[in-house]
Amino acid sequence: MSHIKDITSTEKLLDIIRNKKNGASPGPLSASAVDKKKGRFQFASPRIVPLRKSANVGVDIGHEFLRMVKAERANDNKWELLDCKSVPLTHIASRESQEFINFLRSELILFCGSDMNVNLWVNMSAARVNVRHITIPKVPKKQIENAVYWTIKKETPFDEKDTVFDFEIQGDVNDQGVSKWLTMVYTASKEDIEDKKRLFTRMGLPLAGVSITPFAIQNIFKTGWIPSAVEGTIASLFIGNNFSRIDIYSKGKLIMTRGIKAGVNSMVESLTERLSGTRQEKSGAGRKRIPLSVEQVRKILFSLSPDSPQLSGEDIGIELNDEDKFEAITPALERIVRQTERTFEHLRTNLKYDKVDKIYISSAMNISRLIVEYIGEQLDMQSDLLDPLHLKMPHTSMGDISMSDRLAFTPALGLAISDNAYTPNMIFRFKEKEKAALIGKANRIILAVFIALIFISSGIFFIQIQESRHKKETIAGLEKQLAQHTPRIDQNEVSRIVAHYRNGFQMAKEYSDRYLGLAIISEISSLTPPNVRLLSLKTNLGAPPTGKEPAKETKNAEVKNVILEGVIIGDRRTLESSLAGYIMKLEASPMFHQISIKKNSIEPFKKNEALHFIIDLKIGE
């Protein structure tokens, strides 16, 4: 026989039905902290979503130019480009001077305008940022940070005093038959981050985010700014002055980044060797040659691009055509291509990613199409310039700008479409996101409770008004009836009426006691559904009347009840719910109350299974 614990599931179902409540789902809550800076314009805190429409401004402080891009969110993941601006910085000698601080502040204020909330995102050098992908076991949420920390600490040790780390769970991955989390982890120089924060603090402008170019380009791919880059595996090759960087993205997510020790200066060196040999042949062995300067060679190299100043009659290298110049820099390009090939091979063989479909190329110099086509041919894949502004260039005060200038805005554009939901932010890391999520959740709960209280209070107030109006109408009707009643009722008449009704009540009570058993059987029969078979019915109706009024204590102690035993037949999956429905019917009857289950178990019944039950019903007075 089953123990009393077997009734748990049915009782739970009954409790749910008896105490069913509608829970209001908390709605979104947004708040803003707006700081006014000398009445000029406002900036929004990165941790609080502004109530008013806000814009992002991406700030890229380069060696020679300050580039700014402004964008605002149009809907879900779509961004609208508002403006862009490039300002030269070559006239300022020191980046630590107050002149530089004042110049940056004035340019940012002028560009941001005065009518919008603005989130400032600034670019930081990626030279001392290490991005890796690791797998961690699926641990509870509170243990994720420790799992990531010790895994990355084991693979690439770092000092917490001068390094910060953050991570992002990117999805599930199967590691030798075990399901794990693929996690993007980066470590960055704390000094570089503090320098950026200190710079904007000195300007008196709050900073919403600090990120790096690979993450900015990830924003461009993730948000569908370049539709063809959303799917598949895409590479981005940046050719810098002293080094180059290859970033690889899969479905918009950064999966690998690697530095290459070759860049524009390597091309300058190759071109210098070519020019030195040519000049030596022309001047002869006995004549003294004037050494070439780096600026002269860079001008020759940059003249490959139609956006750069072309060589004039007095410039060195005027005799070289574009093919000659390109041939001279081919050895440097070859080193970059070979390193890129090895990176792609490592991606396929060791990391098991798909083959790279296309490579986008950008550079610190005005890049030539010859370089783009050469890299694509050598890697045997599609190649193109990373030019996200090509189709969405806003109308700006700068007028029409060249292709090279558009390319230079790419990092600032990526920063301008940043969001803490998908952009790694070096001043708003995992712990800050956890705190913000808890605060947001608490705010939503408070708002939901507040709204619910308002509705409840309004409902109670409305009901009280209706009840008050109804009572006034009832009193007015009774007063009218009383005024029409003649003769007036005196004490003797009231005593007679009370005695009459007392006798009637006593007679009804006697009939009730006499036919109570029959009424119980009739009530149970009418409430019992066809799939419920009753096996026995036991009643406890108290002692029979003796003609003498029982003592008050004895009368109160008498408890009348019915013990009902039966089985429920049908589909095993619906037996519990059928019992619950049957009990609800019995509870709805005015004759029964305090219904409790004494037994509830599945037992064989006529070659099938049935739910055997025993329930106790208290009989109401």
C-alpha positions as CSV (number, residue, x, y, z in Angstrom):
1,M,0.0,0.0,0.0
2,S,1.2,3.5,-0.8
3,H,2.2,5.9,1.9
4,I,0.7,9.3,2.5
5,K,3.6,10.9,0.6
6,D,2.1,9.5,-2.6
7,I,-0.5,12.2,-2.6
8,T,2.0,15.0,-3.0
9,S,1.5,15.6,-6.8
10,T,-2.3,15.8,-6.5
11,E,-2.2,18.1,-3.5
12,K,0.2,20.4,-5.4
13,L,-2.2,20.4,-8.3
14,L,-5.1,21.3,-6.0
15,D,-3.0,24.1,-4.4
16,I,-2.3,25.5,-7.8
17,I,-6.0,25.5,-8.7
18,R,-7.1,26.9,-5.3
19,N,-4.5,29.6,-5.1
20,K,-4.2,30.5,-8.8
21,K,-2.8,34.0,-9.2
22,N,-1.9,36.1,-12.2
23,G,1.7,37.4,-12.1
24,A,2.4,40.6,-13.9
25,S,5.5,40.4,-16.0
26,P,7.9,43.2,-15.2
27,G,8.2,45.7,-18.1
28,P,11.4,47.3,-19.2
29,L,12.7,50.2,-17.2
30,S,15.2,52.7,-18.5
31,A,16.8,55.7,-16.7
32,S,19.3,58.3,-17.5
33,A,21.9,60.3,-15.7
34,V,22.5,63.5,-17.6
35,D,25.4,65.7,-16.8
36,K,25.5,69.2,-18.1
37,K,28.9,70.5,-19.0
38,K,28.9,74.3,-18.9
39,G,25.5,74.3,-20.6
40,R,26.9,73.2,-23.9
41,F,25.9,69.5,-24.3
42,Q,25.1,66.4,-22.3
43,F,26.7,63.0,-22.1
44,A,24.9,59.8,-21.0
45,S,26.4,57.4,-18.5
46,P,27.4,54.0,-20.1
47,R,25.7,52.1,-17.3
48,I,22.2,53.6,-17.6
49,V,20.0,53.7,-20.6
50,P,18.8,57.2,-21.3
51,L,15.1,57.9,-21.6
52,R,15.7,60.3,-24.5
53,K,17.1,59.2,-27.8
54,S,20.9,59.2,-27.6
55,A,23.8,59.1,-30.1
56,N,27.2,57.4,-30.0
57,V,30.3,59.2,-31.0
58,G,33.3,57.1,-32.0
59,V,36.6,58.9,-31.4
60,D,39.8,57.7,-33.0
61,I,42.9,59.8,-31.9
62,G,45.6,58.9,-34.4
63,H,49.1,60.0,-35.0
64,E,48.2,62.8,-37.4
65,F,44.4,63.1,-37.3
66,L,41.5,63.2,-34.9
67,R,38.6,61.3,-36.5
68,M,35.0,61.4,-35.2
69,V,31.9,59.6,-36.3
70,K,28.4,60.1,-34.9
71,A,25.6,57.5,-35.2
72,E,22.3,56.8,-33.6
73,R,20.2,53.6,-33.3
74,A,17.3,53.6,-35.7
75,N,15.8,50.2,-34.6
76,D,16.9,47.0,-32.9
77,N,20.3,46.4,-34.5
78,K,20.3,49.0,-37.3
79,W,22.3,52.2,-37.0
80,E,21.9,55.5,-38.8
81,L,25.1,57.5,-39.6
82,L,24.7,61.2,-38.8
83,D,28.1,62.8,-39.3
84,C,31.8,62.3,-39.5
85,K,34.8,64.7,-39.2
86,S,38.5,64.6,-39.5
87,V,40.8,67.2,-37.8
88,P,44.6,67.3,-38.2
89,L,46.7,67.1,-35.1
90,T,50.2,67.7,-36.5
91,H,50.3,71.3,-35.3
92,I,50.3,70.2,-31.6
93,A,53.8,69.1,-30.4
94,S,52.9,67.3,-27.2
95,R,50.0,65.0,-26.4
96,E,50.4,65.7,-22.7
97,S,50.1,69.5,-23.1
98,Q,47.1,71.5,-21.9
99,E,46.9,72.8,-25.5
100,F,46.2,69.3,-26.7
101,I,43.5,68.8,-24.0
102,N,41.8,72.1,-24.8
103,F,41.9,71.4,-28.5
104,L,40.3,67.9,-28.2
105,R,37.6,69.2,-25.9
106,S,36.6,72.1,-28.2
107,E,36.5,69.8,-31.2
108,L,34.4,67.2,-29.4
109,I,32.0,69.8,-28.1
110,L,31.7,71.3,-31.6
111,F,31.1,67.9,-33.2
112,C,28.7,66.5,-30.7
113,G,26.3,69.4,-30.7
114,S,24.0,70.6,-27.9
115,D,20.7,68.8,-28.4
116,M,21.5,65.2,-27.8
117,N,22.6,62.7,-25.2
118,V,26.0,61.5,-26.3
119,N,28.0,58.3,-25.5
120,L,31.7,58.7,-26.2
121,W,33.6,55.6,-27.3
122,V,37.4,56.0,-27.8
123,N,39.8,53.8,-29.6
124,M,42.9,52.3,-27.9
125,S,46.0,50.8,-29.3
126,A,45.7,47.0,-29.8
127,A,49.5,46.5,-29.4
128,R,49.2,45.4,-25.8
129,V,45.9,43.7,-26.0
130,N,45.9,39.9,-26.3
131,V,42.8,38.3,-27.6
132,R,42.4,34.5,-27.2
133,H,39.6,31.9,-27.5
134,I,39.4,29.2,-24.9
135,T,36.8,26.5,-23.8
136,I,35.6,26.2,-20.3
137,P,33.3,23.6,-18.6
138,K,29.7,24.5,-18.2
139,V,29.7,25.6,-14.6
140,P,27.2,27.6,-12.5
141,K,26.9,31.3,-13.4
142,K,28.7,32.4,-10.2
143,Q,31.7,30.2,-11.1
144,I,32.2,31.3,-14.7
145,E,34.6,34.1,-13.9
146,N,36.9,31.9,-11.8
147,A,36.8,29.2,-14.6
148,V,37.8,31.7,-17.2
149,Y,40.5,33.3,-15.0
150,W,42.3,30.1,-14.1
151,T,42.1,28.8,-17.7
152,I,43.6,31.9,-19.2
153,K,46.1,32.3,-16.4
154,K,47.4,28.8,-17.1
155,E,47.7,29.3,-20.9
156,T,49.0,32.9,-20.9
157,P,50.2,34.1,-17.4
158,F,49.7,37.8,-16.6
159,D,50.2,40.1,-13.7
160,E,46.9,41.4,-12.3
161,K,48.6,44.6,-11.1
162,D,49.2,46.0,-14.6
163,T,46.7,43.9,-16.6
164,V,43.0,43.7,-16.8
165,F,41.0,40.8,-18.3
166,D,37.5,40.4,-19.6
167,F,35.6,37.7,-21.4
168,E,32.5,36.9,-23.4
169,I,30.7,33.6,-23.7
170,Q,30.2,33.0,-27.5
171,G,28.2,29.7,-27.5
172,D,28.5,26.0,-27.1
173,V,31.3,23.9,-28.6
174,N,31.9,20.1,-28.6
175,D,35.3,19.3,-27.1
176,Q,36.1,15.6,-27.5
177,G,32.5,14.7,-27.0
178,V,32.0,17.0,-24.0
179,S,29.8,20.1,-24.4
180,K,31.7,23.2,-23.3
181,W,31.4,27.0,-23.6
182,L,33.5,28.8,-26.3
183,T,34.8,31.9,-24.6
184,M,36.5,35.0,-26.0
185,V,39.0,36.3,-23.5
186,Y,41.2,39.4,-23.8
187,T,43.9,40.9,-21.5
188,A,44.8,44.5,-21.8
189,S,47.3,47.0,-20.3
190,K,45.8,48.7,-17.3
191,E,48.1,51.7,-18.0
192,D,46.8,52.2,-21.5
193,I,43.2,52.1,-20.3
194,E,43.9,54.5,-17.4
195,D,45.6,56.9,-19.9
196,K,42.4,57.1,-22.0
197,K,40.3,57.6,-18.9
198,R,42.7,60.2,-17.6
199,L,42.6,62.1,-20.9
200,F,38.8,62.4,-20.9
201,T,38.7,63.2,-17.2
202,R,41.1,66.1,-17.9
203,M,38.7,67.3,-20.6
204,G,35.8,67.0,-18.2
205,L,33.9,64.6,-20.5
206,P,32.5,61.3,-19.3
207,L,33.7,58.3,-21.2
208,A,31.2,55.5,-22.2
209,G,33.6,53.0,-23.6
210,V,37.2,52.1,-24.5
211,S,37.8,49.5,-27.2
212,I,40.2,48.5,-29.9
213,T,40.1,48.4,-33.7
214,P,39.4,44.6,-34.0
215,F,36.4,44.9,-31.8
216,A,35.3,48.0,-33.7
217,I,35.4,46.1,-37.0
218,Q,33.5,43.3,-35.3
219,N,30.7,45.8,-34.6
220,I,30.6,46.6,-38.3
221,F,30.3,42.9,-39.2
222,K,27.9,42.0,-36.4
223,T,25.4,44.8,-37.1
224,G,25.2,43.9,-40.8
225,W,26.7,47.1,-42.0
226,I,28.4,45.0,-44.6
227,P,25.7,42.4,-45.4
228,S,28.1,39.9,-47.1
229,A,30.2,39.7,-44.0
230,V,27.5,38.5,-41.6
231,E,27.8,34.9,-42.7
232,G,30.9,32.8,-43.4
233,T,34.5,33.4,-42.4
234,I,36.0,36.8,-43.2
235,A,39.5,38.2,-42.6
236,S,40.6,41.8,-42.1
237,L,44.2,42.7,-42.8
238,F,45.5,46.1,-41.5
239,I,48.9,47.2,-42.9
240,G,50.3,49.5,-40.3
241,N,53.6,51.5,-40.2
242,N,55.8,49.1,-38.2
243,F,53.5,46.1,-38.1
244,S,50.4,44.6,-39.6
245,R,47.5,42.8,-38.0
246,I,45.3,40.0,-39.3
247,D,41.9,39.6,-37.7
248,I,39.6,36.7,-38.6
249,Y,35.8,36.8,-38.0
250,S,33.3,33.9,-38.2
251,K,29.6,35.0,-38.6
252,G,30.6,38.4,-37.4
253,K,32.5,37.3,-34.2
254,L,36.2,37.8,-33.8
255,I,37.8,34.4,-33.5
256,M,41.5,35.1,-34.0
257,T,43.9,38.1,-34.2
258,R,47.6,38.0,-34.9
259,G,50.4,40.6,-35.4
260,I,52.8,40.5,-38.3
261,K,56.2,42.2,-38.1
262,A,56.0,43.9,-41.5
263,G,54.2,47.0,-42.7
264,V,54.6,50.2,-44.5
265,N,58.1,50.8,-43.2
266,S,59.1,47.4,-44.7
267,M,57.8,48.6,-48.1
268,V,59.8,51.8,-47.6
269,E,62.9,49.8,-47.0
270,S,62.4,47.7,-50.1
271,L,61.7,50.8,-52.2
272,T,64.8,52.5,-50.7
273,E,67.0,49.6,-51.8
274,R,65.6,49.7,-55.3
275,L,66.1,53.5,-55.6
276,S,69.6,53.3,-54.1
277,G,70.7,50.8,-56.6
278,T,69.2,52.7,-59.5
279,R,70.8,56.0,-58.5
280,Q,74.2,54.3,-58.0
281,E,74.1,52.9,-61.6
282,K,73.2,56.4,-63.0
283,S,75.7,58.4,-61.0
284,G,78.7,56.0,-61.4
285,A,81.1,54.7,-58.9
286,G,83.2,57.9,-58.5
287,R,80.4,60.4,-57.9
288,K,79.1,61.2,-54.4
289,R,75.4,60.4,-53.8
290,I,73.0,62.3,-51.5
291,P,71.3,59.8,-49.2
292,L,67.5,59.4,-49.6
293,S,65.3,60.6,-46.8
294,V,62.4,58.5,-45.4
295,E,60.0,61.3,-46.3
296,Q,61.1,61.2,-50.0
297,V,60.7,57.4,-50.2
298,R,57.3,57.5,-48.4
299,K,56.1,60.1,-50.9
300,I,57.1,57.8,-53.8
301,L,55.3,54.8,-52.1
302,F,52.2,56.8,-51.4
303,S,52.0,58.1,-55.0
304,L,50.7,54.6,-55.9
305,S,47.4,55.7,-54.6
306,P,45.4,58.3,-56.7
307,D,44.3,59.9,-53.4
308,S,47.9,60.9,-52.5
309,P,50.0,63.8,-54.0
310,Q,51.6,62.7,-57.3
311,L,55.3,63.1,-58.0
312,S,56.4,66.3,-59.8
313,G,59.4,66.9,-62.1
314,E,61.8,67.6,-59.2
315,D,60.9,64.7,-57.1
316,I,63.1,61.6,-56.8
317,G,61.6,58.6,-58.4
318,I,59.6,60.5,-61.1
319,E,61.1,58.1,-63.7
320,L,59.4,55.1,-62.0
321,N,55.9,54.1,-63.2
322,D,53.4,52.3,-60.9
323,E,54.6,48.9,-62.1
324,D,58.1,49.7,-61.1
325,K,57.1,51.0,-57.7
326,F,54.9,48.0,-57.0
327,E,57.6,45.6,-58.1
328,A,60.0,47.2,-55.6
329,I,57.7,46.7,-52.7
330,T,56.7,43.2,-53.6
331,P,59.3,41.5,-51.2
332,A,57.7,43.3,-48.3
333,L,54.2,42.4,-49.4
334,E,55.3,38.8,-49.9
335,R,56.3,38.6,-46.2
336,I,52.9,39.9,-45.2
337,V,51.1,37.4,-47.5
338,R,53.2,34.4,-46.3
339,Q,52.4,35.3,-42.6
340,T,48.7,35.6,-43.5
341,E,48.8,32.2,-45.3
342,R,50.3,30.5,-42.2
343,T,47.6,32.2,-40.0
344,F,44.8,30.8,-42.3
345,E,46.4,27.3,-42.3
346,H,46.6,27.4,-38.4
347,L,42.9,28.4,-38.4
348,R,41.9,25.4,-40.5
349,T,44.1,22.7,-39.2
350,N,44.4,23.4,-35.5
351,L,41.2,25.4,-34.7
352,K,39.0,23.5,-37.1
353,Y,37.3,26.6,-38.6
354,D,36.0,26.9,-42.2
355,K,38.2,28.3,-44.9
356,V,38.4,32.1,-45.1
357,D,36.0,33.3,-47.9
358,K,37.2,36.9,-48.3
359,I,39.8,39.3,-47.0
360,Y,39.3,43.0,-46.4
361,I,42.3,45.2,-46.5
362,S,43.1,48.6,-44.9
363,S,46.2,50.5,-44.2
364,A,47.8,53.4,-42.4
365,M,48.7,54.8,-45.8
366,N,46.6,55.6,-48.8
367,I,46.4,52.1,-50.2
368,S,46.6,51.2,-53.9
369,R,44.3,48.8,-55.6
370,L,47.4,47.1,-56.9
371,I,48.2,46.0,-53.4
372,V,44.6,44.7,-52.7
373,E,44.5,42.7,-56.0
374,Y,48.0,41.3,-55.4
375,I,47.1,40.0,-51.9
376,G,43.9,38.5,-53.2
377,E,45.7,36.7,-56.0
378,Q,48.4,35.3,-53.8
379,L,45.9,34.0,-51.2
380,D,43.5,32.8,-53.9
381,M,40.4,34.5,-52.5
382,Q,38.3,37.5,-53.0
383,S,39.9,40.7,-51.7
384,D,38.5,44.2,-51.3
385,L,39.1,47.4,-49.4
386,L,37.4,47.7,-46.0
387,D,35.2,50.6,-46.9
388,P,32.0,50.4,-44.9
389,L,31.2,54.1,-45.6
390,H,31.0,53.5,-49.3
391,L,27.2,53.2,-49.5
392,K,26.2,55.0,-46.3
393,M,28.3,58.2,-46.4
394,P,26.4,61.0,-44.6
395,H,26.3,64.5,-45.9
396,T,28.9,66.4,-44.0
397,S,30.5,69.8,-43.9
398,M,33.6,68.1,-45.3
399,G,31.9,67.7,-48.6
400,D,33.0,64.8,-50.9
401,I,35.9,62.9,-49.4
402,S,38.3,60.5,-51.1
403,M,38.3,56.7,-50.8
404,S,41.4,56.8,-48.6
405,D,39.8,59.2,-46.2
406,R,36.7,57.0,-46.0
407,L,38.9,54.0,-45.1
408,A,40.5,56.0,-42.3
409,F,37.1,56.5,-40.7
410,T,36.5,52.7,-40.3
411,P,37.7,52.4,-36.6
412,A,35.7,55.5,-35.6
413,L,32.6,54.1,-37.4
414,G,32.9,50.8,-35.6
415,L,33.2,52.6,-32.2
416,A,30.2,54.8,-33.1
417,I,27.9,51.7,-33.5
418,S,29.1,50.2,-30.2
419,D,26.9,48.8,-27.5
420,N,27.7,47.1,-24.2
421,A,25.4,44.3,-25.3
422,Y,27.9,43.1,-28.0
423,T,31.0,45.3,-27.8
424,P,33.9,44.4,-25.4
425,N,34.3,47.5,-23.3
426,M,37.5,47.8,-21.3
427,I,36.0,50.1,-18.7
428,F,32.7,48.2,-18.4
429,R,33.8,44.6,-17.9
430,F,32.1,41.4,-16.7
431,K,31.7,42.5,-13.0
432,E,30.2,45.8,-14.0
433,K,27.8,44.1,-16.4
434,E,26.7,41.8,-13.6
435,K,26.0,44.7,-11.3
436,A,24.2,46.6,-14.0
437,A,22.0,43.5,-14.7
438,L,21.1,43.1,-11.1
439,I,20.2,46.8,-10.8
440,G,18.2,46.7,-13.9
441,K,16.3,43.6,-12.7
442,A,15.6,45.2,-9.4
443,N,14.3,48.4,-11.1
444,R,12.0,46.4,-13.4
445,I,10.6,44.5,-10.4
446,I,10.0,47.7,-8.5
447,L,8.3,49.3,-11.5
448,A,6.1,46.2,-12.0
449,V,5.1,46.2,-8.3
450,F,4.4,49.9,-8.4
451,I,2.2,49.6,-11.5
452,A,0.4,46.6,-10.0
453,L,-0.3,48.6,-6.8
454,I,-1.7,51.5,-8.8
455,F,-4.1,49.2,-10.6
456,I,-5.1,47.4,-7.4
457,S,-5.7,50.7,-5.5
458,S,-7.7,52.1,-8.4
459,G,-9.8,48.9,-8.5
460,I,-10.5,49.0,-4.7
461,F,-11.4,52.7,-4.9
462,F,-13.8,52.0,-7.8
463,I,-15.4,49.1,-5.9
464,Q,-15.9,51.1,-2.7
465,I,-17.6,53.9,-4.7
466,Q,-20.0,51.4,-6.2
467,E,-20.7,49.7,-2.8
468,S,-21.3,53.1,-1.2
469,R,-23.7,54.0,-3.9
470,H,-25.5,50.7,-3.6
471,K,-25.8,51.0,0.2
472,K,-27.3,54.4,-0.1
473,E,-29.9,53.2,-2.5
474,T,-30.7,50.2,-0.2
475,I,-31.1,52.5,2.8
476,A,-33.4,54.8,0.9
477,G,-35.6,51.9,-0.2
478,L,-35.8,50.5,3.4
479,E,-36.7,54.0,4.8
480,K,-39.4,54.3,2.1
481,Q,-40.8,50.8,3.1
482,L,-40.7,51.7,6.8
483,A,-42.6,54.9,6.2
484,Q,-45.4,53.0,4.4
485,H,-45.7,50.3,7.0
486,T,-48.7,50.6,9.4
487,P,-49.3,49.8,12.2
488,R,-46.0,50.3,13.8
489,I,-44.4,47.1,15.2
490,D,-44.2,46.9,19.0
491,Q,-42.2,44.6,21.4
492,N,-45.0,42.0,21.8
493,E,-45.3,41.7,18.0
494,V,-41.6,41.2,17.6
495,S,-41.6,38.5,20.3
496,R,-44.4,36.7,18.6
497,I,-42.6,36.8,15.2
498,V,-39.4,35.6,16.8
499,A,-41.1,32.7,18.5
500,H,-42.8,31.8,15.2
501,Y,-39.6,31.7,13.2
502,R,-37.8,29.8,16.0
503,N,-40.4,27.0,15.9
504,G,-40.1,26.9,12.1
505,F,-36.3,26.7,12.3
506,Q,-36.5,23.9,14.9
507,M,-38.8,21.9,12.6
508,A,-36.5,22.4,9.6
509,K,-33.6,21.3,11.8
510,E,-35.3,18.1,12.7
511,Y,-36.1,17.4,9.0
512,S,-32.5,18.1,8.1
513,D,-31.2,15.7,10.7
514,R,-33.6,13.0,9.7
515,Y,-32.9,13.1,6.0
516,L,-29.2,14.2,6.1
517,G,-27.9,10.7,5.1
518,L,-30.2,10.6,2.1
519,A,-29.1,14.1,1.1
520,I,-25.5,13.2,1.3
521,I,-25.9,10.2,-1.0
522,S,-27.9,12.2,-3.5
523,E,-25.4,15.0,-3.5
524,I,-22.4,12.7,-4.0
525,S,-24.2,10.8,-6.7
526,S,-24.9,14.0,-8.7
527,L,-21.3,15.1,-8.4
528,T,-19.6,11.9,-9.3
529,P,-18.5,11.7,-12.9
530,P,-18.8,8.4,-15.0
531,N,-15.1,7.5,-14.7
532,V,-15.2,7.5,-10.9
533,R,-16.4,4.3,-9.3
534,L,-17.3,4.5,-5.6
535,L,-16.4,1.4,-3.6
536,S,-17.7,2.5,-0.2
537,L,-19.3,5.4,1.6
538,K,-19.1,5.8,5.4
539,T,-20.8,8.6,7.3
540,N,-20.4,9.8,10.8
541,L,-23.5,11.9,11.6
542,G,-23.1,12.0,15.4
543,A,-25.2,10.4,18.1
544,P,-29.0,10.2,17.4
545,P,-31.2,12.8,19.1
546,T,-32.3,11.9,22.7
547,G,-35.0,14.5,23.1
548,K,-32.8,16.4,25.5
549,E,-30.7,19.4,24.6
550,P,-27.0,18.3,24.6
551,A,-24.4,20.2,26.5
552,K,-22.8,23.1,24.6
553,E,-19.3,21.5,24.8
554,T,-20.5,18.2,23.5
555,K,-22.4,19.8,20.7
556,N,-19.4,21.7,19.5
557,A,-17.2,18.6,19.7
558,E,-19.4,16.6,17.4
559,V,-17.8,16.5,13.9
560,K,-19.9,15.1,11.0
561,N,-18.0,13.6,8.1
562,V,-18.1,11.2,5.2
563,I,-15.3,8.7,4.3
564,L,-15.5,8.1,0.5
565,E,-13.5,5.3,-1.1
566,G,-13.4,4.7,-4.9
567,V,-11.3,4.3,-8.0
568,I,-10.8,6.5,-11.1
569,I,-10.4,4.7,-14.4
570,G,-9.0,6.0,-17.7
571,D,-5.7,7.2,-19.2
572,R,-3.0,6.9,-16.5
573,R,-1.8,10.4,-17.5
574,T,-5.1,12.0,-16.6
575,L,-5.9,10.1,-13.4
576,E,-4.4,12.7,-11.1
577,S,-6.1,15.6,-12.8
578,S,-9.4,13.7,-12.8
579,L,-9.1,13.2,-9.0
580,A,-8.3,16.9,-8.6
581,G,-11.4,17.9,-10.7
582,Y,-13.6,15.5,-8.6
583,I,-12.4,17.1,-5.4
584,M,-13.0,20.6,-6.7
585,K,-16.6,19.6,-7.5
586,L,-17.1,18.3,-4.0
587,E,-15.6,21.5,-2.5
588,A,-18.0,23.5,-4.6
589,S,-21.0,21.8,-2.9
590,P,-22.5,23.7,0.0
591,M,-22.7,20.4,2.0
592,F,-19.0,19.6,2.2
593,H,-15.9,21.4,3.3
594,Q,-12.3,20.7,4.6
595,I,-11.8,17.9,2.1
596,S,-8.6,15.9,2.6
597,I,-7.0,13.0,0.8
598,K,-6.3,9.9,3.0
599,K,-5.0,7.7,0.2
600,N,-4.0,8.2,-3.4
601,S,-2.2,5.4,-5.3
602,I,-2.2,3.7,-8.7
603,E,-3.3,0.0,-8.4
604,P,-4.4,-2.8,-10.8
605,F,-8.1,-2.8,-11.6
606,K,-9.8,-5.2,-14.0
607,K,-6.7,-5.9,-16.2
608,N,-5.9,-2.1,-16.2
609,E,-4.6,0.4,-13.8
610,A,-6.8,2.8,-11.8
611,L,-6.3,5.5,-9.2
612,H,-7.4,4.2,-5.8
613,F,-8.4,7.0,-3.4
614,I,-9.9,7.6,0.0
615,I,-11.0,11.1,0.9
616,D,-12.5,12.6,4.0
617,L,-15.3,15.2,3.7
618,K,-16.5,17.3,6.6
619,I,-20.2,18.0,6.5
620,G,-21.1,21.6,6.8
621,E,-23.8,22.8,9.2
